[in-house]
Amino acid sequence: MKASDFSKEQFLLKILLRIPVAQTFRLLTSEEGLCSWFLGEVKFFRKEYSLNNNTLQAGDQYHFKWQKDFEATGEIISIKENEHFHFTFGQSFKVFFEIKNIDGLSEISLRQTNSDPQTANEFAFINCCICWSFFLTNLKSVAEFNIDLRETQYFNESFINQ
């Protein structure tokens, strides 16, 4: 990460996956894909009913639950197949996944913005950057080698892989 990729307002992380863009998009936007590298459970909703693998669209809601005792709800801001997935994340954050095809590989850019950098959410914002760094590494591990690096047997809040 370059110094210019991090501020109190936003951070930018990038990773290259040796898989096609369509496969990358499914890992970022499907319940099965997200649970393989990021979450314990995920549900997408539209107008209070479960989507059950229907195509996501802006305005749809989500409920994320990690393997540790942490949950989040939010809304999809924008989604375009094989190009991007944007969503709210907590009260002050927005996450922007962008996917770019580079010679048949997938470059993923993750930008998270902080809409209120002056409040007491500074720890949460920095923690998100650290956690996303791990989860993007885990995404690469799962996508390319089918190895999930998350610790699932023992819980310890200090573990970076939970």
Buried (B, 14 or more C-beta within 10 A) or exposed (E): EEEEEBEEEBBBBBBEBEBBBEBBBBBBBBBEBBBBBBBBEBBBBBEEEEBEEEEBEEEBBBBBBBBBEEEBBBBBBEBEBBBBBBBBBBEBBBBBBBBBBEEEBBBBBBBBBBBEBEEEBEEBBBEBBEBBBBBBBBBBBBBEEEEBBBBEEEEEEEEEBB
